[in-house]
Amino acid sequence: MIRNLEIVCKVNDSLREDVGALKRQKRKLEKVIKEKDNDLETIKKKLVDSKVVLKKFGSQSEKLDEILASRRFEPRHRGFGYINKA
């Protein structure tokens, strides 16, 4: 009976050590998850900012195309600001 009790105590001690190790591992993993979540939020903010910049660039590019198209030389234009190359 005492022998069985000693074995049970050793198993319990071993299990306590395992539980402690698992708790430490859990804390480490929770820390990693928190860091990854923070990284994800930062990346999401950068993505939103990039989309805004691209949208502005696209609309400005269209405006620039319109300006350049309106400034093309047409031979019928005469007067101040136009150069006669004929």
PyMOL Python script that loads the backbone (N, CA, C, O; Angstrom):
from pymol import cmd

cmd.read_pdbstr("""\
ATOM      1  N   MET A   1       0.825  -1.195   0.000  1.00  0.00           N
ATOM      2  CA  MET A   1       0.000   0.000   0.000  1.00  0.00           C
ATOM      3  C   MET A   1       0.868   1.258   0.000  1.00  0.00           C
ATOM      4  O   MET A   1       0.615   2.192  -0.760  1.00  0.00           O
ATOM      5  N   ILE A   2       1.889   1.278   0.852  1.00  0.00           N
ATOM      6  CA  ILE A   2       2.789   2.433   0.905  1.00  0.00           C
ATOM      7  C   ILE A   2       3.529   2.573  -0.426  1.00  0.00           C
ATOM      8  O   ILE A   2       3.760   3.688  -0.895  1.00  0.00           O
ATOM      9  N   ARG A   3       3.890   1.473  -1.016  1.00  0.00           N
ATOM     10  CA  ARG A   3       4.588   1.503  -2.302  1.00  0.00           C
ATOM     11  C   ARG A   3       3.694   2.155  -3.362  1.00  0.00           C
ATOM     12  O   ARG A   3       4.169   2.968  -4.156  1.00  0.00           O
ATOM     13  N   ASN A   4       2.429   1.809  -3.380  1.00  0.00           N
ATOM     14  CA  ASN A   4       1.484   2.408  -4.334  1.00  0.00           C
ATOM     15  C   ASN A   4       1.336   3.907  -4.085  1.00  0.00           C
ATOM     16  O   ASN A   4       1.237   4.692  -5.028  1.00  0.00           O
ATOM     17  N   LEU A   5       1.322   4.298  -2.818  1.00  0.00           N
ATOM     18  CA  LEU A   5       1.213   5.716  -2.464  1.00  0.00           C
ATOM     19  C   LEU A   5       2.435   6.490  -2.941  1.00  0.00           C
ATOM     20  O   LEU A   5       2.299   7.617  -3.417  1.00  0.00           O
ATOM     21  N   GLU A   6       3.622   5.909  -2.824  1.00  0.00           N
ATOM     22  CA  GLU A   6       4.852   6.551  -3.299  1.00  0.00           C
ATOM     23  C   GLU A   6       4.806   6.737  -4.819  1.00  0.00           C
ATOM     24  O   GLU A   6       5.196   7.778  -5.348  1.00  0.00           O
ATOM     25  N   ILE A   7       4.324   5.713  -5.495  1.00  0.00           N
ATOM     26  CA  ILE A   7       4.221   5.794  -6.961  1.00  0.00           C
ATOM     27  C   ILE A   7       3.236   6.894  -7.352  1.00  0.00           C
ATOM     28  O   ILE A   7       3.508   7.673  -8.265  1.00  0.00           O
ATOM     29  N   VAL A   8       2.106   6.961  -6.674  1.00  0.00           N
ATOM     30  CA  VAL A   8       1.109   7.988  -6.960  1.00  0.00           C
ATOM     31  C   VAL A   8       1.688   9.375  -6.703  1.00  0.00           C
ATOM     32  O   VAL A   8       1.448  10.296  -7.483  1.00  0.00           O
ATOM     33  N   CYS A   9       2.442   9.536  -5.627  1.00  0.00           N
ATOM     34  CA  CYS A   9       3.063  10.835  -5.318  1.00  0.00           C
ATOM     35  C   CYS A   9       4.058  11.239  -6.397  1.00  0.00           C
ATOM     36  O   CYS A   9       4.096  12.402  -6.799  1.00  0.00           O
ATOM     37  N   LYS A  10       4.868  10.285  -6.874  1.00  0.00           N
ATOM     38  CA  LYS A  10       5.837  10.578  -7.932  1.00  0.00           C
ATOM     39  C   LYS A  10       5.119  10.976  -9.227  1.00  0.00           C
ATOM     40  O   LYS A  10       5.536  11.909  -9.914  1.00  0.00           O
ATOM     41  N   VAL A  11       4.055  10.271  -9.545  1.00  0.00           N
ATOM     42  CA  VAL A  11       3.286  10.592 -10.747  1.00  0.00           C
ATOM     43  C   VAL A  11       2.670  11.981 -10.611  1.00  0.00           C
ATOM     44  O   VAL A  11       2.679  12.763 -11.562  1.00  0.00           O
ATOM     45  N   ASN A  12       2.133  12.290  -9.427  1.00  0.00           N
ATOM     46  CA  ASN A  12       1.552  13.616  -9.195  1.00  0.00           C
ATOM     47  C   ASN A  12       2.602  14.712  -9.344  1.00  0.00           C
ATOM     48  O   ASN A  12       2.344  15.747  -9.960  1.00  0.00           O
ATOM     49  N   ASP A  13       3.792  14.481  -8.774  1.00  0.00           N
ATOM     50  CA  ASP A  13       4.871  15.469  -8.903  1.00  0.00           C
ATOM     51  C   ASP A  13       5.237  15.678 -10.372  1.00  0.00           C
ATOM     52  O   ASP A  13       5.433  16.807 -10.821  1.00  0.00           O
ATOM     53  N   SER A  14       5.323  14.582 -11.104  1.00  0.00           N
ATOM     54  CA  SER A  14       5.649  14.667 -12.528  1.00  0.00           C
ATOM     55  C   SER A  14       4.565  15.432 -13.282  1.00  0.00           C
ATOM     56  O   SER A  14       4.858  16.259 -14.146  1.00  0.00           O
ATOM     57  N   LEU A  15       3.318  15.143 -12.945  1.00  0.00           N
ATOM     58  CA  LEU A  15       2.210  15.841 -13.605  1.00  0.00           C
ATOM     59  C   LEU A  15       2.205  17.330 -13.261  1.00  0.00           C
ATOM     60  O   LEU A  15       1.906  18.156 -14.123  1.00  0.00           O
ATOM     61  N   ARG A  16       2.528  17.684 -12.030  1.00  0.00           N
ATOM     62  CA  ARG A  16       2.608  19.105 -11.647  1.00  0.00           C
ATOM     63  C   ARG A  16       3.682  19.823 -12.456  1.00  0.00           C
ATOM     64  O   ARG A  16       3.486  20.950 -12.910  1.00  0.00           O
ATOM     65  N   GLU A  17       4.826  19.148 -12.631  1.00  0.00           N
ATOM     66  CA  GLU A  17       5.896  19.739 -13.442  1.00  0.00           C
ATOM     67  C   GLU A  17       5.424  19.939 -14.883  1.00  0.00           C
ATOM     68  O   GLU A  17       5.688  20.972 -15.499  1.00  0.00           O
ATOM     69  N   ASP A  18       4.723  18.936 -15.405  1.00  0.00           N
ATOM     70  CA  ASP A  18       4.203  19.044 -16.775  1.00  0.00           C
ATOM     71  C   ASP A  18       3.203  20.193 -16.892  1.00  0.00           C
ATOM     72  O   ASP A  18       3.222  20.946 -17.866  1.00  0.00           O
ATOM     73  N   VAL A  19       2.332  20.320 -15.894  1.00  0.00           N
ATOM     74  CA  VAL A  19       1.343  21.400 -15.898  1.00  0.00           C
ATOM     75  C   VAL A  19       2.050  22.750 -15.860  1.00  0.00           C
ATOM     76  O   VAL A  19       1.668  23.671 -16.583  1.00  0.00           O
ATOM     77  N   GLY A  20       3.078  22.873 -15.021  1.00  0.00           N
ATOM     78  CA  GLY A  20       3.840  24.126 -14.950  1.00  0.00           C
ATOM     79  C   GLY A  20       4.494  24.463 -16.284  1.00  0.00           C
ATOM     80  O   GLY A  20       4.459  25.608 -16.735  1.00  0.00           O
ATOM     81  N   ALA A  21       5.094  23.443 -16.913  1.00  0.00           N
ATOM     82  CA  ALA A  21       5.739  23.665 -18.214  1.00  0.00           C
ATOM     83  C   ALA A  21       4.705  24.074 -19.264  1.00  0.00           C
ATOM     84  O   ALA A  21       4.959  24.957 -20.084  1.00  0.00           O
ATOM     85  N   LEU A  22       3.551  23.432 -19.233  1.00  0.00           N
ATOM     86  CA  LEU A  22       2.502  23.772 -20.198  1.00  0.00           C
ATOM     87  C   LEU A  22       1.962  25.181 -19.972  1.00  0.00           C
ATOM     88  O   LEU A  22       1.647  25.884 -20.932  1.00  0.00           O
ATOM     89  N   LYS A  23       1.854  25.597 -18.715  1.00  0.00           N
ATOM     90  CA  LYS A  23       1.392  26.959 -18.424  1.00  0.00           C
ATOM     91  C   LYS A  23       2.393  27.987 -18.932  1.00  0.00           C
ATOM     92  O   LYS A  23       2.006  29.019 -19.482  1.00  0.00           O
ATOM     93  N   ARG A  24       3.694  27.701 -18.745  1.00  0.00           N
ATOM     94  CA  ARG A  24       4.724  28.626 -19.256  1.00  0.00           C
ATOM     95  C   ARG A  24       4.663  28.700 -20.780  1.00  0.00           C
ATOM     96  O   ARG A  24       4.762  29.777 -21.369  1.00  0.00           O
ATOM     97  N   GLN A  25       4.498  27.539 -21.404  1.00  0.00           N
ATOM     98  CA  GLN A  25       4.403  27.507 -22.865  1.00  0.00           C
ATOM     99  C   GLN A  25       3.168  28.268 -23.339  1.00  0.00           C
ATOM    100  O   GLN A  25       3.223  28.981 -24.341  1.00  0.00           O
ATOM    101  N   LYS A  26       2.066  28.121 -22.629  1.00  0.00           N
ATOM    102  CA  LYS A  26       0.836  28.833 -22.980  1.00  0.00           C
ATOM    103  C   LYS A  26       1.045  30.340 -22.906  1.00  0.00           C
ATOM    104  O   LYS A  26       0.614  31.068 -23.801  1.00  0.00           O
ATOM    105  N   ARG A  27       1.708  30.822 -21.838  1.00  0.00           N
ATOM    106  CA  ARG A  27       1.966  32.265 -21.707  1.00  0.00           C
ATOM    107  C   ARG A  27       2.832  32.773 -22.855  1.00  0.00           C
ATOM    108  O   ARG A  27       2.587  33.850 -23.398  1.00  0.00           O
ATOM    109  N   LYS A  28       3.847  31.990 -23.218  1.00  0.00           N
ATOM    110  CA  LYS A  28       4.708  32.391 -24.335  1.00  0.00           C
ATOM    111  C   LYS A  28       3.911  32.480 -25.635  1.00  0.00           C
ATOM    112  O   LYS A  28       4.058  33.430 -26.404  1.00  0.00           O
ATOM    113  N   LEU A  29       3.068  31.480 -25.866  1.00  0.00           N
ATOM    114  CA  LEU A  29       2.270  31.475 -27.095  1.00  0.00           C
ATOM    115  C   LEU A  29       1.254  32.613 -27.113  1.00  0.00           C
ATOM    116  O   LEU A  29       1.004  33.205 -28.163  1.00  0.00           O
ATOM    117  N   GLU A  30       0.673  32.919 -25.965  1.00  0.00           N
ATOM    118  CA  GLU A  30      -0.260  34.049 -25.898  1.00  0.00           C
ATOM    119  C   GLU A  30       0.454  35.356 -26.203  1.00  0.00           C
ATOM    120  O   GLU A  30      -0.109  36.244 -26.843  1.00  0.00           O
ATOM    121  N   LYS A  31       1.700  35.472 -25.742  1.00  0.00           N
ATOM    122  CA  LYS A  31       2.492  36.673 -26.029  1.00  0.00           C
ATOM    123  C   LYS A  31       2.763  36.782 -27.534  1.00  0.00           C
ATOM    124  O   LYS A  31       2.654  37.862 -28.114  1.00  0.00           O
ATOM    125  N   VAL A  32       3.113  35.661 -28.153  1.00  0.00           N
ATOM    126  CA  VAL A  32       3.372  35.655 -29.599  1.00  0.00           C
ATOM    127  C   VAL A  32       2.102  36.029 -30.364  1.00  0.00           C
ATOM    128  O   VAL A  32       2.151  36.798 -31.324  1.00  0.00           O
ATOM    129  N   ILE A  33       0.964  35.479 -29.930  1.00  0.00           N
ATOM    130  CA  ILE A  33      -0.312  35.795 -30.585  1.00  0.00           C
ATOM    131  C   ILE A  33      -0.611  37.283 -30.474  1.00  0.00           C
ATOM    132  O   ILE A  33      -1.055  37.903 -31.441  1.00  0.00           O
ATOM    133  N   LYS A  34      -0.371  37.855 -29.303  1.00  0.00           N
ATOM    134  CA  LYS A  34      -0.623  39.288 -29.109  1.00  0.00           C
ATOM    135  C   LYS A  34       0.266  40.122 -30.032  1.00  0.00           C
ATOM    136  O   LYS A  34      -0.194  41.092 -30.634  1.00  0.00           O
ATOM    137  N   GLU A  35       1.543  39.740 -30.140  1.00  0.00           N
ATOM    138  CA  GLU A  35       2.459  40.462 -31.030  1.00  0.00           C
ATOM    139  C   GLU A  35       1.995  40.355 -32.484  1.00  0.00           C
ATOM    140  O   GLU A  35       2.015  41.340 -33.222  1.00  0.00           O
ATOM    141  N   LYS A  36       1.580  39.157 -32.887  1.00  0.00           N
ATOM    142  CA  LYS A  36       1.117  38.960 -34.263  1.00  0.00           C
ATOM    143  C   LYS A  36      -0.158  39.757 -34.530  1.00  0.00           C
ATOM    144  O   LYS A  36      -0.329  40.309 -35.617  1.00  0.00           O
ATOM    145  N   ASP A  37      -1.053  39.819 -33.543  1.00  0.00           N
ATOM    146  CA  ASP A  37      -2.267  40.631 -33.697  1.00  0.00           C
ATOM    147  C   ASP A  37      -1.916  42.105 -33.876  1.00  0.00           C
ATOM    148  O   ASP A  37      -2.513  42.797 -34.701  1.00  0.00           O
ATOM    149  N   ASN A  38      -0.939  42.584 -33.094  1.00  0.00           N
ATOM    150  CA  ASN A  38      -0.505  43.978 -33.230  1.00  0.00           C
ATOM    151  C   ASN A  38       0.095  44.217 -34.611  1.00  0.00           C
ATOM    152  O   ASN A  38      -0.171  45.241 -35.241  1.00  0.00           O
ATOM    153  N   ASP A  39       0.907  43.266 -35.081  1.00  0.00           N
ATOM    154  CA  ASP A  39       1.488  43.383 -36.418  1.00  0.00           C
ATOM    155  C   ASP A  39       0.392  43.413 -37.481  1.00  0.00           C
ATOM    156  O   ASP A  39       0.461  44.186 -38.436  1.00  0.00           O
ATOM    157  N   LEU A  40      -0.611  42.568 -37.306  1.00  0.00           N
ATOM    158  CA  LEU A  40      -1.718  42.515 -38.256  1.00  0.00           C
ATOM    159  C   LEU A  40      -2.466  43.841 -38.306  1.00  0.00           C
ATOM    160  O   LEU A  40      -2.807  44.317 -39.389  1.00  0.00           O
ATOM    161  N   GLU A  41      -2.721  44.437 -37.159  1.00  0.00           N
ATOM    162  CA  GLU A  41      -3.418  45.727 -37.122  1.00  0.00           C
ATOM    163  C   GLU A  41      -2.591  46.807 -37.817  1.00  0.00           C
ATOM    164  O   GLU A  41      -3.133  47.635 -38.549  1.00  0.00           O
ATOM    165  N   THR A  42      -1.279  46.794 -37.585  1.00  0.00           N
ATOM    166  CA  THR A  42      -0.397  47.766 -38.236  1.00  0.00           C
ATOM    167  C   THR A  42      -0.446  47.594 -39.754  1.00  0.00           C
ATOM    168  O   THR A  42      -0.526  48.574 -40.495  1.00  0.00           O
ATOM    169  N   ILE A  43      -0.396  46.357 -40.202  1.00  0.00           N
ATOM    170  CA  ILE A  43      -0.429  46.084 -41.641  1.00  0.00           C
ATOM    171  C   ILE A  43      -1.769  46.496 -42.239  1.00  0.00           C
ATOM    172  O   ILE A  43      -1.815  47.034 -43.346  1.00  0.00           O
ATOM    173  N   LYS A  44      -2.861  46.246 -41.515  1.00  0.00           N
ATOM    174  CA  LYS A  44      -4.178  46.656 -42.005  1.00  0.00           C
ATOM    175  C   LYS A  44      -4.247  48.170 -42.166  1.00  0.00           C
ATOM    176  O   LYS A  44      -4.791  48.662 -43.154  1.00  0.00           O
ATOM    177  N   LYS A  45      -3.695  48.920 -41.197  1.00  0.00           N
ATOM    178  CA  LYS A  45      -3.692  50.384 -41.292  1.00  0.00           C
ATOM    179  C   LYS A  45      -2.876  50.843 -42.492  1.00  0.00           C
ATOM    180  O   LYS A  45      -3.282  51.755 -43.212  1.00  0.00           O
ATOM    181  N   LYS A  46      -1.719  50.207 -42.708  1.00  0.00           N
ATOM    182  CA  LYS A  46      -0.888  50.566 -43.856  1.00  0.00           C
ATOM    183  C   LYS A  46      -1.610  50.265 -45.168  1.00  0.00           C
ATOM    184  O   LYS A  46      -1.504  51.025 -46.130  1.00  0.00           O
ATOM    185  N   LEU A  47      -2.342  49.157 -45.200  1.00  0.00           N
ATOM    186  CA  LEU A  47      -3.090  48.796 -46.401  1.00  0.00           C
ATOM    187  C   LEU A  47      -4.167  49.830 -46.703  1.00  0.00           C
ATOM    188  O   LEU A  47      -4.340  50.234 -47.852  1.00  0.00           O
ATOM    189  N   VAL A  48      -4.881  50.253 -45.684  1.00  0.00           N
ATOM    190  CA  VAL A  48      -5.920  51.275 -45.874  1.00  0.00           C
ATOM    191  C   VAL A  48      -5.287  52.567 -46.378  1.00  0.00           C
ATOM    192  O   VAL A  48      -5.800  53.190 -47.307  1.00  0.00           O
ATOM    193  N   ASP A  49      -4.173  52.971 -45.768  1.00  0.00           N
ATOM    194  CA  ASP A  49      -3.479  54.184 -46.205  1.00  0.00           C
ATOM    195  C   ASP A  49      -3.018  54.058 -47.656  1.00  0.00           C
ATOM    196  O   ASP A  49      -3.134  55.007 -48.432  1.00  0.00           O
ATOM    197  N   SER A  50      -2.501  52.897 -48.017  1.00  0.00           N
ATOM    198  CA  SER A  50      -2.036  52.678 -49.388  1.00  0.00           C
ATOM    199  C   SER A  50      -3.188  52.753 -50.380  1.00  0.00           C
ATOM    200  O   SER A  50      -3.041  53.302 -51.472  1.00  0.00           O
ATOM    201  N   LYS A  51      -4.339  52.197 -49.996  1.00  0.00           N
ATOM    202  CA  LYS A  51      -5.504  52.261 -50.878  1.00  0.00           C
ATOM    203  C   LYS A  51      -5.936  53.703 -51.104  1.00  0.00           C
ATOM    204  O   LYS A  51      -6.320  54.072 -52.214  1.00  0.00           O
ATOM    205  N   VAL A  52      -5.874  54.520 -50.054  1.00  0.00           N
ATOM    206  CA  VAL A  52      -6.238  55.934 -50.186  1.00  0.00           C
ATOM    207  C   VAL A  52      -5.273  56.631 -51.136  1.00  0.00           C
ATOM    208  O   VAL A  52      -5.695  57.401 -51.999  1.00  0.00           O
ATOM    209  N   VAL A  53      -3.981  56.363 -50.981  1.00  0.00           N
ATOM    210  CA  VAL A  53      -2.974  56.986 -51.845  1.00  0.00           C
ATOM    211  C   VAL A  53      -3.192  56.551 -53.293  1.00  0.00           C
ATOM    212  O   VAL A  53      -3.132  57.376 -54.205  1.00  0.00           O
ATOM    213  N   LEU A  54      -3.444  55.262 -53.506  1.00  0.00           N
ATOM    214  CA  LEU A  54      -3.673  54.784 -54.870  1.00  0.00           C
ATOM    215  C   LEU A  54      -4.923  55.398 -55.482  1.00  0.00           C
ATOM    216  O   LEU A  54      -4.940  55.729 -56.668  1.00  0.00           O
ATOM    217  N   LYS A  55      -5.959  55.549 -54.683  1.00  0.00           N
ATOM    218  CA  LYS A  55      -7.188  56.156 -55.190  1.00  0.00           C
ATOM    219  C   LYS A  55      -6.929  57.603 -55.599  1.00  0.00           C
ATOM    220  O   LYS A  55      -7.375  58.045 -56.657  1.00  0.00           O
ATOM    221  N   LYS A  56      -6.201  58.341 -54.751  1.00  0.00           N
ATOM    222  CA  LYS A  56      -5.872  59.731 -55.085  1.00  0.00           C
ATOM    223  C   LYS A  56      -4.997  59.788 -56.328  1.00  0.00           C
ATOM    224  O   LYS A  56      -5.194  60.641 -57.193  1.00  0.00           O
ATOM    225  N   PHE A  57      -4.029  58.879 -56.417  1.00  0.00           N
ATOM    226  CA  PHE A  57      -3.144  58.853 -57.572  1.00  0.00           C
ATOM    227  C   PHE A  57      -3.937  58.593 -58.846  1.00  0.00           C
ATOM    228  O   PHE A  57      -3.701  59.229 -59.873  1.00  0.00           O
ATOM    229  N   GLY A  58      -4.875  57.657 -58.774  1.00  0.00           N
ATOM    230  CA  GLY A  58      -5.689  57.336 -59.950  1.00  0.00           C
ATOM    231  C   GLY A  58      -6.508  58.523 -60.410  1.00  0.00           C
ATOM    232  O   GLY A  58      -6.568  58.810 -61.605  1.00  0.00           O
ATOM    233  N   SER A  59      -7.143  59.220 -59.470  1.00  0.00           N
ATOM    234  CA  SER A  59      -7.971  60.364 -59.864  1.00  0.00           C
ATOM    235  C   SER A  59      -7.102  61.508 -60.377  1.00  0.00           C
ATOM    236  O   SER A  59      -7.486  62.198 -61.322  1.00  0.00           O
ATOM    237  N   GLN A  60      -5.940  61.715 -59.767  1.00  0.00           N
ATOM    238  CA  GLN A  60      -5.040  62.769 -60.237  1.00  0.00           C
ATOM    239  C   GLN A  60      -4.471  62.423 -61.608  1.00  0.00           C
ATOM    240  O   GLN A  60      -4.267  63.306 -62.441  1.00  0.00           O
ATOM    241  N   SER A  61      -4.219  61.149 -61.839  1.00  0.00           N
ATOM    242  CA  SER A  61      -3.716  60.714 -63.139  1.00  0.00           C
ATOM    243  C   SER A  61      -4.747  60.989 -64.228  1.00  0.00           C
ATOM    244  O   SER A  61      -4.399  61.432 -65.323  1.00  0.00           O
ATOM    245  N   GLU A  62      -6.016  60.727 -63.924  1.00  0.00           N
ATOM    246  CA  GLU A  62      -7.077  61.013 -64.896  1.00  0.00           C
ATOM    247  C   GLU A  62      -7.158  62.507 -65.179  1.00  0.00           C
ATOM    248  O   GLU A  62      -7.335  62.911 -66.328  1.00  0.00           O
ATOM    249  N   LYS A  63      -7.032  63.327 -64.147  1.00  0.00           N
ATOM    250  CA  LYS A  63      -7.073  64.781 -64.342  1.00  0.00           C
ATOM    251  C   LYS A  63      -5.896  65.238 -65.188  1.00  0.00           C
ATOM    252  O   LYS A  63      -6.046  66.096 -66.058  1.00  0.00           O
ATOM    253  N   LEU A  64      -4.729  64.667 -64.935  1.00  0.00           N
ATOM    254  CA  LEU A  64      -3.548  65.026 -65.710  1.00  0.00           C
ATOM    255  C   LEU A  64      -3.737  64.631 -67.175  1.00  0.00           C
ATOM    256  O   LEU A  64      -3.368  65.384 -68.075  1.00  0.00           O
ATOM    257  N   ASP A  65      -4.305  63.464 -67.410  1.00  0.00           N
ATOM    258  CA  ASP A  65      -4.578  63.046 -68.789  1.00  0.00           C
ATOM    259  C   ASP A  65      -5.515  64.029 -69.483  1.00  0.00           C
ATOM    260  O   ASP A  65      -5.316  64.358 -70.652  1.00  0.00           O
ATOM    261  N   GLU A  66      -6.532  64.497 -68.770  1.00  0.00           N
ATOM    262  CA  GLU A  66      -7.464  65.468 -69.340  1.00  0.00           C
ATOM    263  C   GLU A  66      -6.743  66.771 -69.675  1.00  0.00           C
ATOM    264  O   GLU A  66      -6.961  67.354 -70.737  1.00  0.00           O
ATOM    265  N   ILE A  67      -5.888  67.221 -68.767  1.00  0.00           N
ATOM    266  CA  ILE A  67      -5.147  68.471 -68.998  1.00  0.00           C
ATOM    267  C   ILE A  67      -4.234  68.326 -70.202  1.00  0.00           C
ATOM    268  O   ILE A  67      -4.187  69.205 -71.061  1.00  0.00           O
ATOM    269  N   LEU A  68      -3.511  67.221 -70.264  1.00  0.00           N
ATOM    270  CA  LEU A  68      -2.599  67.006 -71.387  1.00  0.00           C
ATOM    271  C   LEU A  68      -3.366  66.890 -72.701  1.00  0.00           C
ATOM    272  O   LEU A  68      -2.908  67.384 -73.731  1.00  0.00           O
ATOM    273  N   ALA A  69      -4.505  66.252 -72.671  1.00  0.00           N
ATOM    274  CA  ALA A  69      -5.309  66.112 -73.888  1.00  0.00           C
ATOM    275  C   ALA A  69      -5.825  67.467 -74.350  1.00  0.00           C
ATOM    276  O   ALA A  69      -5.900  67.715 -75.553  1.00  0.00           O
ATOM    277  N   SER A  70      -6.176  68.334 -73.437  1.00  0.00           N
ATOM    278  CA  SER A  70      -6.703  69.645 -73.819  1.00  0.00           C
ATOM    279  C   SER A  70      -5.598  70.577 -74.304  1.00  0.00           C
ATOM    280  O   SER A  70      -5.894  71.569 -74.971  1.00  0.00           O
ATOM    281  N   ARG A  71      -4.346  70.294 -73.994  1.00  0.00           N
ATOM    282  CA  ARG A  71      -3.230  71.164 -74.369  1.00  0.00           C
ATOM    283  C   ARG A  71      -2.563  70.732 -75.671  1.00  0.00           C
ATOM    284  O   ARG A  71      -1.546  71.310 -76.057  1.00  0.00           O
ATOM    285  N   ARG A  72      -3.104  69.740 -76.350  1.00  0.00           N
ATOM    286  CA  ARG A  72      -2.504  69.308 -77.617  1.00  0.00           C
ATOM    287  C   ARG A  72      -2.604  70.438 -78.640  1.00  0.00           C
ATOM    288  O   ARG A  72      -3.591  71.171 -78.693  1.00  0.00           O
ATOM    289  N   PHE A  73      -1.564  70.554 -79.438  1.00  0.00           N
ATOM    290  CA  PHE A  73      -1.509  71.622 -80.442  1.00  0.00           C
ATOM    291  C   PHE A  73      -2.471  71.321 -81.582  1.00  0.00           C
ATOM    292  O   PHE A  73      -2.447  70.244 -82.179  1.00  0.00           O
ATOM    293  N   GLU A  74      -3.299  72.283 -81.858  1.00  0.00           N
ATOM    294  CA  GLU A  74      -4.182  72.179 -83.015  1.00  0.00           C
ATOM    295  C   GLU A  74      -3.875  73.369 -83.923  1.00  0.00           C
ATOM    296  O   GLU A  74      -3.774  74.498 -83.442  1.00  0.00           O
ATOM    297  N   PRO A  75      -3.726  73.135 -85.220  1.00  0.00           N
ATOM    298  CA  PRO A  75      -3.311  74.202 -86.138  1.00  0.00           C
ATOM    299  C   PRO A  75      -4.284  75.370 -86.193  1.00  0.00           C
ATOM    300  O   PRO A  75      -3.859  76.474 -86.535  1.00  0.00           O
ATOM    301  N   ARG A  76      -5.525  75.200 -85.885  1.00  0.00           N
ATOM    302  CA  ARG A  76      -6.475  76.307 -85.987  1.00  0.00           C
ATOM    303  C   ARG A  76      -6.344  77.288 -84.821  1.00  0.00           C
ATOM    304  O   ARG A  76      -6.927  78.372 -84.851  1.00  0.00           O
ATOM    305  N   HIS A  77      -5.582  76.909 -83.800  1.00  0.00           N
ATOM    306  CA  HIS A  77      -5.411  77.831 -82.672  1.00  0.00           C
ATOM    307  C   HIS A  77      -4.430  78.933 -83.048  1.00  0.00           C
ATOM    308  O   HIS A  77      -3.337  78.678 -83.555  1.00  0.00           O
ATOM    309  N   ARG A  78      -4.853  80.156 -82.785  1.00  0.00           N
ATOM    310  CA  ARG A  78      -3.995  81.299 -83.058  1.00  0.00           C
ATOM    311  C   ARG A  78      -4.146  82.273 -81.913  1.00  0.00           C
ATOM    312  O   ARG A  78      -5.113  82.218 -81.153  1.00  0.00           O
ATOM    313  N   GLY A  79      -3.197  83.147 -81.800  1.00  0.00           N
ATOM    314  CA  GLY A  79      -3.307  84.184 -80.793  1.00  0.00           C
ATOM    315  C   GLY A  79      -2.293  84.011 -79.677  1.00  0.00           C
ATOM    316  O   GLY A  79      -1.358  83.214 -79.756  1.00  0.00           O
ATOM    317  N   PHE A  80      -2.520  84.789 -78.645  1.00  0.00           N
ATOM    318  CA  PHE A  80      -1.595  84.805 -77.523  1.00  0.00           C
ATOM    319  C   PHE A  80      -1.495  83.409 -76.896  1.00  0.00           C
ATOM    320  O   PHE A  80      -2.514  82.783 -76.606  1.00  0.00           O
ATOM    321  N   GLY A  81      -0.272  82.927 -76.690  1.00  0.00           N
ATOM    322  CA  GLY A  81      -0.058  81.623 -76.074  1.00  0.00           C
ATOM    323  C   GLY A  81       0.119  80.496 -77.068  1.00  0.00           C
ATOM    324  O   GLY A  81       0.453  79.374 -76.688  1.00  0.00           O
ATOM    325  N   TYR A  82      -0.103  80.790 -78.352  1.00  0.00           N
ATOM    326  CA  TYR A  82       0.063  79.758 -79.367  1.00  0.00           C
ATOM    327  C   TYR A  82       1.225  80.142 -80.257  1.00  0.00           C
ATOM    328  O   TYR A  82       1.399  81.312 -80.598  1.00  0.00           O
ATOM    329  N   ILE A  83       1.999  79.178 -80.621  1.00  0.00           N
ATOM    330  CA  ILE A  83       3.168  79.415 -81.460  1.00  0.00           C
ATOM    331  C   ILE A  83       2.838  78.966 -82.881  1.00  0.00           C
ATOM    332  O   ILE A  83       2.356  77.856 -83.104  1.00  0.00           O
ATOM    333  N   ASN A  84       3.107  79.848 -83.828  1.00  0.00           N
ATOM    334  CA  ASN A  84       2.863  79.525 -85.227  1.00  0.00           C
ATOM    335  C   ASN A  84       4.093  78.832 -85.780  1.00  0.00           C
ATOM    336  O   ASN A  84       5.136  79.459 -85.965  1.00  0.00           O
ATOM    337  N   LYS A  85       3.972  77.549 -86.041  1.00  0.00           N
ATOM    338  CA  LYS A  85       5.111  76.792 -86.558  1.00  0.00           C
ATOM    339  C   LYS A  85       4.942  76.491 -88.045  1.00  0.00           C
ATOM    340  O   LYS A  85       5.717  75.717 -88.606  1.00  0.00           O
ATOM    341  N   ALA A  86       3.965  77.076 -88.675  1.00  0.00           N
ATOM    342  CA  ALA A  86       3.717  76.786 -90.087  1.00  0.00           C
ATOM    343  C   ALA A  86       4.616  77.556 -90.997  1.00  0.00           C
ATOM    344  O   ALA A  86       4.526  77.417 -92.217  1.00  0.00           O
TER     345      ALA A  86
END
""", "prot")
cmd.dss("prot")
cmd.show_as("cartoon", "prot")
cmd.util.cbc("prot")
cmd.orient("prot")
